[in-house]
Amino acid sequence: MRETAAMKADRLLTSGRVVVVRADGRHIRAIVRGDTEGFHTVEHGGGRWTCSCSHAPYGLCSHKRAVQLVTAPVQPAIVSHDVMIGAMT
């Protein structure tokens, strides 16, 4: 059976190949070590997910899906400045 993008995302995540380097409520950036093409940069900003891999233009790649499993972009209307300041103190 061929490995689906969802299955590969789970495997990438559980094998420690996903490193989130920035997650601040407006922007997410992660590095994912792929199987064949080396390292990929996955980002979320402006309501959009991107990945540097060659499969990303064709839909949801396994690298984006793996990062999505461990992050949740916060909508600006949900988090106010006061809430963010309170969370840091």
CNS distance restraints for C-alpha pairs under 8 A (distance, minus, plus):
assign (resid   3 and name CA) (resid   7 and name CA) 5.96 0.50 0.50
assign (resid   3 and name CA) (resid   8 and name CA) 6.33 0.50 0.50
assign (resid   4 and name CA) (resid   8 and name CA) 6.16 0.50 0.50
assign (resid   5 and name CA) (resid   9 and name CA) 6.01 0.50 0.50
assign (resid   5 and name CA) (resid  60 and name CA) 7.83 0.50 0.50
assign (resid   5 and name CA) (resid  61 and name CA) 6.21 0.50 0.50
assign (resid   5 and name CA) (resid  62 and name CA) 4.63 0.50 0.50
assign (resid   5 and name CA) (resid  65 and name CA) 7.69 0.50 0.50
assign (resid   6 and name CA) (resid  10 and name CA) 6.34 0.50 0.50
assign (resid   6 and name CA) (resid  62 and name CA) 6.30 0.50 0.50
assign (resid   6 and name CA) (resid  65 and name CA) 6.94 0.50 0.50
assign (resid   7 and name CA) (resid  11 and name CA) 6.31 0.50 0.50
assign (resid   8 and name CA) (resid  12 and name CA) 6.05 0.50 0.50
assign (resid   8 and name CA) (resid  62 and name CA) 5.91 0.50 0.50
assign (resid   9 and name CA) (resid  13 and name CA) 6.15 0.50 0.50
assign (resid   9 and name CA) (resid  62 and name CA) 4.68 0.50 0.50
assign (resid   9 and name CA) (resid  63 and name CA) 6.24 0.50 0.50
assign (resid   9 and name CA) (resid  65 and name CA) 5.78 0.50 0.50
assign (resid   9 and name CA) (resid  66 and name CA) 4.42 0.50 0.50
assign (resid  10 and name CA) (resid  14 and name CA) 6.05 0.50 0.50
assign (resid  10 and name CA) (resid  66 and name CA) 6.38 0.50 0.50
assign (resid  11 and name CA) (resid  15 and name CA) 5.97 0.50 0.50
assign (resid  12 and name CA) (resid  16 and name CA) 6.56 0.50 0.50
assign (resid  12 and name CA) (resid  17 and name CA) 5.30 0.50 0.50
assign (resid  12 and name CA) (resid  18 and name CA) 6.70 0.50 0.50
assign (resid  12 and name CA) (resid  32 and name CA) 7.82 0.50 0.50
assign (resid  12 and name CA) (resid  33 and name CA) 7.75 0.50 0.50
assign (resid  12 and name CA) (resid  34 and name CA) 7.60 0.50 0.50
assign (resid  12 and name CA) (resid  63 and name CA) 7.81 0.50 0.50
assign (resid  12 and name CA) (resid  66 and name CA) 6.70 0.50 0.50
assign (resid  13 and name CA) (resid  17 and name CA) 5.86 0.50 0.50
assign (resid  13 and name CA) (resid  18 and name CA) 5.70 0.50 0.50
assign (resid  13 and name CA) (resid  66 and name CA) 5.81 0.50 0.50
assign (resid  13 and name CA) (resid  67 and name CA) 7.90 0.50 0.50
assign (resid  17 and name CA) (resid  32 and name CA) 5.57 0.50 0.50
assign (resid  17 and name CA) (resid  33 and name CA) 5.20 0.50 0.50
assign (resid  17 and name CA) (resid  34 and name CA) 7.63 0.50 0.50
assign (resid  18 and name CA) (resid  30 and name CA) 6.89 0.50 0.50
assign (resid  18 and name CA) (resid  31 and name CA) 5.99 0.50 0.50
assign (resid  18 and name CA) (resid  32 and name CA) 4.59 0.50 0.50
assign (resid  18 and name CA) (resid  33 and name CA) 6.75 0.50 0.50
assign (resid  18 and name CA) (resid  66 and name CA) 7.25 0.50 0.50
assign (resid  18 and name CA) (resid  67 and name CA) 6.87 0.50 0.50
assign (resid  19 and name CA) (resid  30 and name CA) 5.44 0.50 0.50
assign (resid  19 and name CA) (resid  31 and name CA) 5.29 0.50 0.50
assign (resid  19 and name CA) (resid  32 and name CA) 6.39 0.50 0.50
assign (resid  20 and name CA) (resid  28 and name CA) 7.54 0.50 0.50
assign (resid  20 and name CA) (resid  29 and name CA) 6.05 0.50 0.50
assign (resid  20 and name CA) (resid  30 and name CA) 4.10 0.50 0.50
assign (resid  20 and name CA) (resid  31 and name CA) 6.46 0.50 0.50
assign (resid  20 and name CA) (resid  67 and name CA) 7.61 0.50 0.50
assign (resid  21 and name CA) (resid  28 and name CA) 7.80 0.50 0.50
assign (resid  21 and name CA) (resid  29 and name CA) 5.69 0.50 0.50
assign (resid  21 and name CA) (resid  30 and name CA) 5.27 0.50 0.50
assign (resid  21 and name CA) (resid  31 and name CA) 7.24 0.50 0.50
assign (resid  22 and name CA) (resid  27 and name CA) 7.14 0.50 0.50
assign (resid  22 and name CA) (resid  28 and name CA) 5.34 0.50 0.50
assign (resid  22 and name CA) (resid  29 and name CA) 5.00 0.50 0.50
assign (resid  22 and name CA) (resid  30 and name CA) 6.83 0.50 0.50
assign (resid  23 and name CA) (resid  27 and name CA) 5.78 0.50 0.50
assign (resid  23 and name CA) (resid  28 and name CA) 4.43 0.50 0.50
assign (resid  23 and name CA) (resid  29 and name CA) 6.59 0.50 0.50
assign (resid  23 and name CA) (resid  71 and name CA) 7.95 0.50 0.50
assign (resid  24 and name CA) (resid  28 and name CA) 6.80 0.50 0.50
assign (resid  25 and name CA) (resid  73 and name CA) 6.04 0.50 0.50
assign (resid  25 and name CA) (resid  74 and name CA) 5.21 0.50 0.50
assign (resid  25 and name CA) (resid  75 and name CA) 7.68 0.50 0.50
assign (resid  25 and name CA) (resid  76 and name CA) 7.90 0.50 0.50
assign (resid  26 and name CA) (resid  45 and name CA) 6.23 0.50 0.50
assign (resid  26 and name CA) (resid  46 and name CA) 7.65 0.50 0.50
assign (resid  26 and name CA) (resid  73 and name CA) 6.96 0.50 0.50
assign (resid  26 and name CA) (resid  74 and name CA) 6.86 0.50 0.50
assign (resid  26 and name CA) (resid  75 and name CA) 7.86 0.50 0.50
assign (resid  26 and name CA) (resid  76 and name CA) 7.56 0.50 0.50
assign (resid  27 and name CA) (resid  43 and name CA) 7.26 0.50 0.50
assign (resid  27 and name CA) (resid  44 and name CA) 5.58 0.50 0.50
assign (resid  27 and name CA) (resid  45 and name CA) 4.81 0.50 0.50
assign (resid  27 and name CA) (resid  46 and name CA) 7.87 0.50 0.50
assign (resid  27 and name CA) (resid  73 and name CA) 7.58 0.50 0.50
assign (resid  28 and name CA) (resid  42 and name CA) 7.92 0.50 0.50
assign (resid  28 and name CA) (resid  43 and name CA) 5.35 0.50 0.50
assign (resid  28 and name CA) (resid  44 and name CA) 4.94 0.50 0.50
assign (resid  28 and name CA) (resid  45 and name CA) 6.70 0.50 0.50
assign (resid  28 and name CA) (resid  71 and name CA) 7.99 0.50 0.50
assign (resid  28 and name CA) (resid  73 and name CA) 7.48 0.50 0.50
assign (resid  29 and name CA) (resid  41 and name CA) 7.06 0.50 0.50
assign (resid  29 and name CA) (resid  42 and name CA) 5.72 0.50 0.50
assign (resid  29 and name CA) (resid  43 and name CA) 4.45 0.50 0.50
assign (resid  29 and name CA) (resid  44 and name CA) 6.64 0.50 0.50
assign (resid  30 and name CA) (resid  41 and name CA) 5.84 0.50 0.50
assign (resid  30 and name CA) (resid  42 and name CA) 5.17 0.50 0.50
assign (resid  30 and name CA) (resid  43 and name CA) 6.43 0.50 0.50
assign (resid  30 and name CA) (resid  67 and name CA) 7.00 0.50 0.50
assign (resid  31 and name CA) (resid  39 and name CA) 6.53 0.50 0.50
assign (resid  31 and name CA) (resid  40 and name CA) 5.62 0.50 0.50
assign (resid  31 and name CA) (resid  41 and name CA) 4.79 0.50 0.50
assign (resid  31 and name CA) (resid  42 and name CA) 6.23 0.50 0.50
assign (resid  32 and name CA) (resid  39 and name CA) 5.60 0.50 0.50
assign (resid  32 and name CA) (resid  40 and name CA) 5.18 0.50 0.50
assign (resid  32 and name CA) (resid  41 and name CA) 6.49 0.50 0.50
assign (resid  32 and name CA) (resid  42 and name CA) 7.35 0.50 0.50
assign (resid  32 and name CA) (resid  63 and name CA) 6.27 0.50 0.50
assign (resid  33 and name CA) (resid  38 and name CA) 5.78 0.50 0.50
assign (resid  33 and name CA) (resid  39 and name CA) 4.42 0.50 0.50
assign (resid  33 and name CA) (resid  40 and name CA) 6.33 0.50 0.50
assign (resid  34 and name CA) (resid  38 and name CA) 5.36 0.50 0.50
assign (resid  34 and name CA) (resid  39 and name CA) 5.81 0.50 0.50
assign (resid  34 and name CA) (resid  40 and name CA) 6.91 0.50 0.50
assign (resid  34 and name CA) (resid  63 and name CA) 7.54 0.50 0.50
assign (resid  37 and name CA) (resid  53 and name CA) 7.53 0.50 0.50
assign (resid  40 and name CA) (resid  51 and name CA) 6.61 0.50 0.50
assign (resid  40 and name CA) (resid  52 and name CA) 5.37 0.50 0.50
assign (resid  40 and name CA) (resid  53 and name CA) 5.93 0.50 0.50
assign (resid  40 and name CA) (resid  63 and name CA) 7.48 0.50 0.50
assign (resid  41 and name CA) (resid  51 and name CA) 5.59 0.50 0.50
assign (resid  41 and name CA) (resid  52 and name CA) 5.43 0.50 0.50
assign (resid  41 and name CA) (resid  53 and name CA) 7.86 0.50 0.50
assign (resid  42 and name CA) (resid  49 and name CA) 7.24 0.50 0.50
assign (resid  42 and name CA) (resid  50 and name CA) 5.63 0.50 0.50
assign (resid  42 and name CA) (resid  51 and name CA) 4.38 0.50 0.50
assign (resid  42 and name CA) (resid  52 and name CA) 6.70 0.50 0.50
assign (resid  42 and name CA) (resid  63 and name CA) 6.99 0.50 0.50
assign (resid  42 and name CA) (resid  64 and name CA) 6.03 0.50 0.50
assign (resid  42 and name CA) (resid  67 and name CA) 7.42 0.50 0.50
assign (resid  43 and name CA) (resid  49 and name CA) 5.67 0.50 0.50
assign (resid  43 and name CA) (resid  50 and name CA) 5.25 0.50 0.50
assign (resid  43 and name CA) (resid  51 and name CA) 6.48 0.50 0.50
assign (resid  44 and name CA) (resid  48 and name CA) 5.47 0.50 0.50
assign (resid  44 and name CA) (resid  49 and name CA) 4.43 0.50 0.50
assign (resid  44 and name CA) (resid  50 and name CA) 6.42 0.50 0.50
assign (resid  44 and name CA) (resid  73 and name CA) 7.68 0.50 0.50
assign (resid  45 and name CA) (resid  49 and name CA) 6.82 0.50 0.50
assign (resid  49 and name CA) (resid  64 and name CA) 7.14 0.50 0.50
assign (resid  50 and name CA) (resid  56 and name CA) 7.13 0.50 0.50
assign (resid  50 and name CA) (resid  64 and name CA) 7.26 0.50 0.50
assign (resid  51 and name CA) (resid  56 and name CA) 5.78 0.50 0.50
assign (resid  51 and name CA) (resid  61 and name CA) 7.84 0.50 0.50
assign (resid  51 and name CA) (resid  63 and name CA) 7.17 0.50 0.50
assign (resid  51 and name CA) (resid  64 and name CA) 6.42 0.50 0.50
assign (resid  52 and name CA) (resid  56 and name CA) 7.07 0.50 0.50
assign (resid  55 and name CA) (resid  59 and name CA) 7.28 0.50 0.50
assign (resid  55 and name CA) (resid  61 and name CA) 6.06 0.50 0.50
assign (resid  56 and name CA) (resid  60 and name CA) 6.19 0.50 0.50
assign (resid  56 and name CA) (resid  61 and name CA) 5.30 0.50 0.50
assign (resid  60 and name CA) (resid  64 and name CA) 6.51 0.50 0.50
assign (resid  60 and name CA) (resid  65 and name CA) 6.73 0.50 0.50
assign (resid  61 and name CA) (resid  65 and name CA) 6.36 0.50 0.50
assign (resid  62 and name CA) (resid  66 and name CA) 6.02 0.50 0.50
assign (resid  63 and name CA) (resid  67 and name CA) 6.48 0.50 0.50
assign (resid  64 and name CA) (resid  68 and name CA) 6.14 0.50 0.50
assign (resid  65 and name CA) (resid  69 and name CA) 6.30 0.50 0.50
assign (resid  66 and name CA) (resid  70 and name CA) 7.18 0.50 0.50
assign (resid  67 and name CA) (resid  71 and name CA) 6.24 0.50 0.50
assign (resid  68 and name CA) (resid  72 and name CA) 6.69 0.50 0.50
assign (resid  74 and name CA) (resid  78 and name CA) 6.98 0.50 0.50
assign (resid  74 and name CA) (resid  79 and name CA) 7.10 0.50 0.50
assign (resid  75 and name CA) (resid  79 and name CA) 6.91 0.50 0.50
assign (resid  76 and name CA) (resid  80 and name CA) 7.18 0.50 0.50
assign (resid  79 and name CA) (resid  83 and name CA) 6.20 0.50 0.50
assign (resid  79 and name CA) (resid  84 and name CA) 6.90 0.50 0.50
assign (resid  80 and name CA) (resid  84 and name CA) 6.47 0.50 0.50
assign (resid  81 and name CA) (resid  85 and name CA) 6.25 0.50 0.50
assign (resid  82 and name CA) (resid  86 and name CA) 6.04 0.50 0.50
assign (resid  83 and name CA) (resid  87 and name CA) 6.13 0.50 0.50
assign (resid  84 and name CA) (resid  88 and name CA) 6.53 0.50 0.50
assign (resid  85 and name CA) (resid  89 and name CA) 6.63 0.50 0.50
